[in-house]
Amino acid sequence: MRFAWRKRCFLLLLPVLLAVTLWQIRVESDLNAFFTHTNDADAELLSGLLQSGELSRRYLLVVEESAANARDAPSLAAFSAKLIQQLAQLDQVEQVWPAARPPRDWLDATQFYAPYHARIYSLNPARDAASLFDPQALPGRADGLRQALLSPQGGFVKSIAKQDPLLLSLNGFKTLQAGFQQTRDDGALILQSRPPALDSAAHAKLRAAIDARFDDLNQAAGRAFRLSIAGVPVFSVAARDEISRDVTLVSTASSLCVVLVFLLLFRSFSALHWLLLLQGCAFLIGILATQLIFGQVHSLTLALGASLIGICVDYPIHVMAHSAKHRSSPLHNARLLWPSLWLGGLTTVIGYAAMGFSGFPGFEQIAVFALFSIAASLGLTRWLLPALLRHGSLHIADLPGIAGWVAFCGRRRKALLSLIACAAVLAVFSLPRLGWMDDMQKLTMNMDAIKQQDATVRAHFSSMEPGRFVLIRADDFETALQRAEAAERRLQDLQRAGVVKSYHGLFPWLASQALQAENARVYNAALTAEFQDAWRAALDLAGLSADKLGRLTPAGSGELAPEAVLETPVRHVLSGQLLAERQGVALALWLGDHDPAGLAAGLQGLAGTRYFSQREQLNQLAGQYRDRSLRMLAIGIAVMGFLIWLQIRGLRNTLLTLLPSLAAVLFIFASWALLGEELSFVHVIGLLLSISLCVDYGIFFIENRGGDSEVTYHAIAASTLTTLASFGALGLGKTPTLPILSLSVSLGVVLGFLLCPLLIPKTDPA
């Protein structure tokens, strides 16, 4: 009666658990959250830039005439103008503009600076004073003002000239205009999106909308044009599609392989039915726990979590193998094997916990997912499985070759142990040859086709590089601005030396109080009576009103405060350069083409200033993950050994339990060293997991609680096959992390399984 009650409760609660999980789950495909979201200051900065940085949210669009351009088709400039109008109407588009001209709100923002012209006209006021306030140059400047007032931008110039007749406030913006003039391609457009760069779902919809608007216009133009698109969001969408494919493929392949292995071993569809329900329940518990703790579940967590099916079924398989061989009650075997099952599950959880503490953000979720899934699987095996298998029948899991291998190890133990000892010594001496991966890009999926298209599109632009910039840090805004101005002066020198082709700074959008005061001092000193008379004479000569434009007033006491600037449209211009920091202030000076080594050397000696490269930061993170993974490998082994000692209470048996897995890892490391394989933290994590799994084999083999070494080893063999089936499926994924884990774990469990009967002698029943 008790068993029937448990069975009914399980069948009633399982659909409820499924409904709650589907209601709560939010699947995240943001690679940034999986790879770079840490508490380290630089890593946190990198994470924010990848997620919502100004340049990371930009699409680069190139419209070109097709080979079959119709004669009555509109010009490229006219078609591009229509496309800009259409794209600007999309809700997810912040703004879109021709690459050859600055956005309209940038031009509008410059009018805000006219009243402050005496304070922001130069980054080097003392040096520029001779040319800016040369009385001999005033006739030419007055004539230039007249031409500007008569140009199509006359209204814009007039609004500034009323407050700033010398147009000093525009002096600092000359470099901005020059940067746009380098791009003259009528078909080159820049689109600033609203969604964060790595919100791949939103960008997939936006990309579809962009294509739809272009197709409609192009259809009306007789298919005379073609569109190419590049930018960080393009990579984000492509990565999401590949990850979705990996999740589906790995989950399906893993489940099918485990099912086939189970049917091959036990030949019972009834037992398989209950086993799948149990593992489905364990997975739902793991998913729900991860969702509740993190607020979302990453799609890669689901892909890697699919490998847990090969681990979680190990516990029911041990009970089933003993029940099938001895025709005994599953309840009796669940109770008999429980100490070994519990300890084996605990050591596996320790392996995943150590993986979670490796510093790699994505592994934190996987560790939590594994903890709850394995705990649920253990509990269901102990207290529910016997009720489900009460009336079932199981085939004896007798794998060919297993008994022969055990017998061979027993007969040739001394010779084989001597051979292994020699191999171990050689393996230790080969470890210094281990090579470590120094480029984290090798862990990203292959997107060569998209990268090639990206390079082709970017050739049409004179754009800033989104991944490399000058980083300024300070405790307060004034100090940060002074440091940024010092860095810009250095960048000007480097630009003249050819080290930097272009850059996008903060001046004159923002200016420190110190620089404003220096500008005002130089301006007031230059504003003599003779200078003002010369200016009025120049205006008369140019045919302009000296009464309206001839009055030059000294610099007032009002400073241009950053708070006031950021309340204007300038906040959009600077949004990607004012970086979020938990403490202090961080600013970015964007860079165009440059020599990284020369730039870094040129910035030396500037306080709080350094060259920042996203790629180098990612590589530094990879090194940190690797070092922590190696530490967690050692800590994980120590904790597992301590837990085994607590249950076995014997140092010799504890070491024997650990020996197969440790020997397997040593030989794998040595093989990689001899083959010249570049290792990453993912390789180390894979071997850590293989140790936690192989330790389970050692525990079952040395405790032998069923009193039958042969059936115990057959159960271990079945566990090895299911683990290989699930982790082997990871090798089908295109995300490099998945095949690396697949290879590391698979090699480890196979070697650990084969070494168990060789390194652990037969023992009496516990």
N, C-alpha and C positions, 0 to 999 in steps of 0.2 A: 504493500500500500504506500509506503514511504517513497519507493522508487517511482511509482506511477504519479504521485503528487509532484515530485521534482520534474518529471518529464512534462507534465501539463503546464506547470508554471513557466518552464523554459519556452515552450511553444507559444505561450501567451505573451511573455515579456519580449521575445525577440522582435516581433513586428513593431512593438512600441518603441524599442530601442532604435530600430531602423528609422522610424518616423521622426523621432527626436533628433537623431543625427542629421537627417536630411534637412530638417527645419533649421538647425543651428549652424551647419557647416558653411564656411565661406572659403572657397579654394582660391589661393593666391598664386599667380604665375610670375610675379616680379622677381627677376633674377637678383636684383640688388639686395632684396631682403634675405635671400639665401646665401649670397657670397660675401657681402661687405658690411652688413648692418651690425656694427660692434660699438662698444663704448669708448674705444680709443679715439682721441681727438681728431687725428688725421683721417682715420677710417670713417668716423662719423661725418666729417666734412666731405669725404669722397662719396659716401652714401647719399648725402643730401644733394650733391652736385649731379650724380647719376640719376637721382629720382626727380628733382624739380629744378635743376639748374637751367638758367636762361638759354644757353646754347644747346643744352641737351633736349630742349623742347622744340627745336627748330627743324622744319623740313626745308630742304633745298630742292627747288623745282626748276627744271630746265625744259622749256618748250622749244622745239625745233621744227623746221619745215621738213615734211616727209619728201621722199624721192618723187612721189606722184602728186606734187603740189598743183592744184587746179589754178588756171589762169585768173579766175574770178574770185579766188580766195582772198580774205583780208590779209593785210600785212602782218608780219610777226608782232610788231609793236601794238597794233590795234587788237589782235587776238589776245595778247598777253594782258592788255588793259581790261578787256571783257572778263577774262578769267579771274583777274584780281577782284573785280566787282562781285563775281559769283562766289568766290571762296570767302570773301569778307562777310558774307551773309550767314555762314555756318556758325552754329552756336559754339562749337569747340575750337573756333579760330579766334585768337586774341587780336591779331592783326596780320596783314600780308602786304608786301610792298616790293617794288622792283629793286633788285640788288644794286642797280646803278644810282639809286637815289635814296636818301634817308627817309624813314617813315614820316608822315605828316606831323604826328604828335611830337617827334623829335624837333622839327623846325619850330612848331608852336612853342615848345618849351624854352627855346633860346630867347624868346621875347621877354621871359621872366627876368633875364639877367641884365637888361638894359639899365635899370636904376643903379645897378651895382658895378657898372663898367669900370669905375676907378679902382676897384678892389680885385678884379678877376681877369684883367687884360693880359697877364703874362705869368708864366711859370718861373721865368727868370727876369724879374723887372729891372734889376740893375744892369744886366747885360743888354736887354732889349730897349732900354730907354733911349739910347742914341738914335736908333732907327725909328722908333715909334713917335718920338717927340722932336724930330728934326724939322726946323722951320722951312728948310729948303724943299722938303718933300710934301709940304701942305698943299701946294697947287695940284699936284698929282692926286692926292687923296680927295680933294674937293671934286675934281673931275670924275674920279671913280664913284663918289657918292651920287653925283648927278646921273651917271649912267645906270647905277643900281636903281635909282628912283624911277627911271624911265623903262626899266626892264619888266618882264612879266611878274617878277617878284617885288614890284615897286611898293605894293601895299604893305608887304611884310617888312621891307626895309624902312619905310616911312614911320611905322609904329615904333621902331627901334631908334631911328635918328632923332625923333622928338626929344628923347631922354639922353641919347648918346650920339651926338653929332659926329664924333670921330669914329664911330662904329668900333670902339675899343672892345666892347663886349663880344664882338664876333671874332676877334683876333685869335682867341684860344680855340675856336671851332674850325679853324682852317684845316687842321690836320684831319678832323672828322670828315669834312667835305672831300679832301684829297683822297681819303681811303675809299670813298664811294666812287670817285671818278676813275679809279683803277679798273672798275668793272663797267663795261659798256655793252654788255650782252642784253639786248631787249628781251630775250626769252628767259633770263635768269631771275627767278623770284625767290623771296624768302617768306616763309609762313611760320608765324609764331603760334603754337598751339596752347590751349589752356590746360589740358590734362597733364599730369606729371609724365616725365619722359618714359618711365617704365610701366605705366598703366597700359599694358598691351591691349586689354579688351577695349578701352576707350579709343586707342589709336587705330585699332583694326576697323572700328566704325568710321573714324575720321578719314582713314585712307580710302575706304570704300566711297565715302561722300566726295572726296577730292576727285577720285577717278570718275564718279558719276557726273559731276559738274563738267569736268573736262570732256568726257565723251559726248555730252549733250551739245556743248559748243562746237566740238570738232565735227560732229555729225552735220551741224548746220553749215560748217565751213568746207564741206566736201571731203572730210578726212584728210585735210591738208597738213596736219600737224601731228607730232608725237610728243609724249610727256615722259620724262625720266624723273625719279624722285629718290632722294637720299636723306640721311640724317639718322640720329640715334633712335628715334621711334621706329624707323624701318627695321633696324636690327632687333628691337624689342618685340615687334610683332612676329618676326621670323623665328625668334627664339621661343616665343610662346607656342607657336605651331609645332615646332620640333619637340618641345617638352610634352605637349599634349599627345603627340604621336608616341613618344617614349612611354608615357604613363599607360596608355592603352595597350601598347604592344607588350611591355614588360609584365603588366598585371595579367593579361590574358595568357601569355606564354608560361609564366610562372605557375599560374593556377592549373593550366592543362598538364604541364609536366609533372607536377606533384600528384595530380589525379591519376595519371598514367602509371607513375611509380607505385602508388598505393594499390591500384587495381592489380598490377603485376605481382605485388607481394602478397596481398591478402584475398584477392578475388572475391570481394564482397561489396556489391552495390549498396546494400543496406547500411553497412558500416561506413562506407564512403559518404552516404547521405548525411548521417549524423556527424561525421567528422567535419564536413564542409559547413554545416550549421554551427558547430562549435567554433570553428575558426572564423566564420563570418561574425559571430557574436564577439569574439575577442578583438577582431579588427574594428568593429563599430565602437567598442569601448575605447580602444586606442585613439581612434579618430576624434571621438567626442571629447576625450580628456585633452587632447592637443588643441582642439578648438577652444575649449573653455580656458585653458591656460594662456594661449598665445593670441586668441581672438581671431585666428585664421589658420588654415592648413595649407602649406605650400604644396604645389603639384609635384615637386621633386620628392617631397616627403612621402607622398602616396606611391611614387614610382619605387623609391628605395624601400618603403614599407612593404611593398608586395613581396620582397624577398623574405619577410618574416614568416610567410606561410610555410616555408620549408623548415623554419626553426620551431614554430609553434606546434606543428603536427608531430614533432619528435616525441613530445611527452605522451600523447595518446598512443603513438606507435610502440613505445616500450611496453605499455600496459597490454596492448593487443598482441604483440609478439609473444610475451610470456603466457598470455591466456590461450593463444592458439596452440602453442607447443605442448603445454601441460594440460590442456582442456580444463583449465581451472577458472574460477569465477573472476571476472574483471574487477569486482570490488575487492577481492582478496589481493590481487596483484597491484591494484592502485594503492592499497594500504602498505603492502610489502615494499613497493618501490618508492613510496612517497619521500623518504629522506634523500634518496639519490635524485629524484625528480626535482625536489625543492632546491637542493644545493646546485644542481646543474642549471636550473632556471636562474638562480641568484647570480652565479658566475657569468652567465650570458648577459644579465642585466648590468652587472659591473662593467662588462666590456662596452656596452652601449652607453653607460653613464660616463665612462672615461672618454668615449668618443664625443659626448656632449660637452665635456669640459676642455676639449682640444682648442677652443677659441673660435672655431669655424661656426658662424651663426646658424647655417642650415642644419648642422648636426645636432643642435640643441633640440629642435623639434623632433628629429628622428629618435633621439634618446628618450624623450617623453613618450612618443608613440610606441616605442619598443617596450618601455617599462610597463605601461598599462596593458598592452597587448599580451606580453609574456605572462604577466601576473594573472590576467584573466584566463589565459589558456591553461595555466597550471591549476587554478582553482576549478575550472570546468572539468579538467581531466580527473582531478581527485574526487569531486563530489557529484558530478553530473554524468560523466562518461559511463560509469558502471550501470547507471539506470537506463541509459540509452542502448547499451549493448547487452542487456539482460537476456534477451531471447535471440540474439544474433549468433551466427556461426562464422568463423574465420578460418581461412586457409593458413597453414603453417608457412611463415616467411623463411623459406630455405633457399638462400642465394648460392648459386654454384661458385666454387672456388674459395669460399670463406673458410670452411673447415680446413681445406688444404693449406691455405696461407697460415692459419694458426698452427697447424701441425708442422709445417716447414720452419716457422719461427722457433718452435720448441726444439726441433732437431738440430738446427744450425745456429742456435742462439749465440754461442761464444764467438764463432767466426763472424757472424753478422754484427755483433756488438763491437768487435775489434775494427771491422770495416767502417762502422758508423763513427767510432771514436776518431779514427784517422781522418775521416771526412769532416768531422766537426772541427778538428785542429786546423785543417786547411781552410775551412769556411771562416774561422775566426781571423786568420791572417789575410783573407781576401776582403774583409769588411772595410778597411781604409780606402779601398778603391771605389766605394759607393759614390755615385754621382747624383747630385740633387738638382731638380728642376728649378731654374731661376727665372722663368717666364710664365706667369699665371695664365697668359693667353693660350697656352697649350692645353689648359683644362677647360677652355670654352669650345663650344661646338664649331665645326667647320662651316664657315660662311664665306668662302672664297668668292663665290659668284656675286654675292651682295657687296662684298668689299671692293670688287673690281668695278661694279656699277657705281658705288659710292665715290671712288677715286675719279671716275669719268665725269660724274656730275660736279664734283668739287672743283674740277679744272676750269669750270665756267665762272668761279667766284674768287673774289679777293676777300676771303673770310678769315675770321679768327679760328684758332684750333680749340675745340671744346675741351680737350683733355689736358692742356698744358697752360699754365699761367703763372704770374708772379703773385705770391701769397704774402699779404701784409697782416701782421697780428700786433695788437696793442691792448692795453688795459682800458683806454678811453678813446673816444672818437677823434679828438683833437690830435693826440699823439699818432693815431693811425693815419690821419690825413697828412700829417707832416712826413711820416715815413713813406707814404705813397707818393708824395711829391718828390721826395729825394730819389725814390726808385724811378719815377718818370724821367727825371733829369738824367739818370744813369742810362735809361732806355734810349733817350734821344742820342746820347753819345754812341751807344751800341748800334743804333740804327744808322748813324753816319758811317760807322765802321763796317757795316754790312752784316753784323751778327744777327740783327733783327730786321725783318723786312717791314713789319707794321705791328702796331699794338693799339689797344683801346684802353685808355686810362680813365681816371676819375676827374681830372682837371680838364676844362673849367666847370664841369657839372657841380663838383664839390671843391671847395678850397678851404684850407685851414685858416684859423684866425691869424696865425703868424704871417702867412703869405699874403692875406688880405691887407694886413697892416703895412707890410713892406710895399705892396703895390700902391697903396694910398699915399705913402710917404714919397715915393718916387714921382707919382703923378702930381701931387701938390707942388713938389719942387720944380717940376717942368712947366707948370701952369703959370708962367710969368705974364706980365702985361704985354711984353713984346711978342710972346707966342700967340696970345689971344688976338692981338692986332694982325699978325700974319695970317691967322686962320680966317678972320673976317675978310681980309683982302683976297684970300684964295677963293672964298665963297662968291664974292662979287665977280671975280674973274671967271668963275664957272657958271655964272648966271643963276646962282641960288640965293635965297633970302638970308642975309646976314642977321636980320632981326629974329628970324625963327630958329636958325641953326648956328648962329655965331656965339651964343652965350655958353661958355664952358665954366661950370661951377666946380669948386674944390670938392674933394671927397668928403662926404659927411661921416658922422660917427656910426651910422647904421651898418652892422655887419651882416653878411649873408650866412644865416644860420642853417646847419644841415637839416634841422627839423622843418624849417620853412621850405627848403628845397624839396624834401620828400613828400610834401603835401601837394606838389604840382605834378604835371605829367612826367617830370623827370624821374619819378619813382619807377616808371616803366622802363626808362632807359637804363637805370642802374640796378634793376631788380636782380640781375644775375651776378652783380659784382659786390653786393652787400651780403656777405655770407653769414648764415646762421651759426652762432656760437653759444654754448651754454654760459661761458664767462668771457668778458672782454669783447673786442671788436675784431672782425676779420674782413679784409677787403681783397679783391682780386683785380689784377690788371691783365686783361686778355691779350693773347699773343697771336700774331700771324706766323708766317714761316720764319723759322729761326734755327740757330745752331745751339742745341741744348747745352753742350759743354761750355761753349763760349759765353752763353748767357749766364749760366750758373756762376762761372768765374767772374763775370762782370758785376754781379750783384754782391759779391763778397764784401764784408765790412759794413753793410747796411743793417742797422738794428731791426729786428723783427721782420726781416724780409728774406724770402728765399724762393727759389724756383720750385714749382709744384707740378708733378706729372702724375696723372691718374694711373698710367701704366706702371710707373715705378712704384707708386703707392700700392697697387695691387700686388706687385711682385714682393714688396716688403711684407705685406699681409701674408702672402703665401709662405714666406720664410718664418714668420711668427707662428703660423698654424703648424708648420713642420716641426719647429722646436717644441711647441707645446704638445704636439701629438707624440713625439718621442718620449717626453716626460710622462704623459698619460699612459703610454705603453708600459713603462716601468712601474708606475703607480698601480695600474690595473693588474699587472701580474702579481705585485706584492699583496694587494687586497684579496685577490682570488686565492693566493696561497694561504693567507691568514684564515679565510673562511673555511677552506678545505681542512686546514689543521684543526680548527675548532670542532669539526665534525669527526674527523678521522682520529685525531689525537695521537699522531705519530709523524715525526719529521720525515722518516724514510718514505712512508707511503704518500705523504704530501708531495715530496719531491718527485716520486715516481708518477703521481697523477699529473703533475705539470710537465714532466719530461717530454712526452711525445709532441705536445704543442710547441714547446720551446725549441726543440730540435727542428721541427718543421719550419718555424720562422727563421731560425739561423740558416738553414739550407736555402731557403727562398731568398733571403737577403744576399747570401753569398752568390747564388746563381745570377741575381740581378747585377751584382758588382762585376762578375766575370763577363756578363753579356753587354755591359756598358749601358744598362737601362737607366734613364733619368727618372729619379724617384721624387714623388711629391708627398705632401701630407696625406693625400688620399690613399696612397700605397700603404703608408704606416697605419692608417685607420683600418684598412682592410685586413692587415695582419693582426691588429688588435682584436678585431671581431673573430678572426679565425682561431685565435688563442682561446677566446671565451667559449667558442663552440667546441674546440678540441678538448678543452678541459672537461666538458660534459662527458666526452667519450672516456677519458681517463677515470672520472668518478664512477661511471657505471661499470667499467671494466675491473677496477680495483676493488670496489665494494661487492659486486656480483651478488646482490641481495636475493636474486632468484635461485641461487645455488647451482646454476648451469652456465658455465663460461661460454659454451657454444651458442646458446640461445641469446645470451647477453650480447655477444659479438655480432650475431645476426641482427639484433635490434639496433646496434650501433651502425651496422652497415646500411640498414634501412634509413636511419637518420641521416647518414652521409649522403645517400642518394637523393633524399628529398631536399636537403640543403643545397646540393649541387644543382638540382632541378630549378630551384627558385633563384639562387644567386647566379647560376649560369644564364638565366633569362635576362639578367641585367646587361649581359654582354651584347644584347641586341640593340641597346639604346645608342643614340648618336651623341648624347651628352657625354663627353669623355670621362666624367666622374663615374658613370655607371659601369662601363667596361673595366675600368681600373679596379673598382671594388669587386666586380665579378671575378676577375683573374686572381686578385690577392686572396680573397676568401676561399675560392675554389681550390687553389693550390694548397692553401693551409690546411683545409679540412681533409683533403685526400691524403696528404703526407701524414697528418696527425692520425688518421684512421689506420693507415698501413703500419705506423710505428707503434701503435698501442700494444699488440700482442708480442712485439719484439722487445720493447723497453719495459713493459709491465708484466712480471711473471704471474702465472695463475695463482689465485688466492682462494682460500676456503670461504664459504658463504659467511656473510656478516651476521 
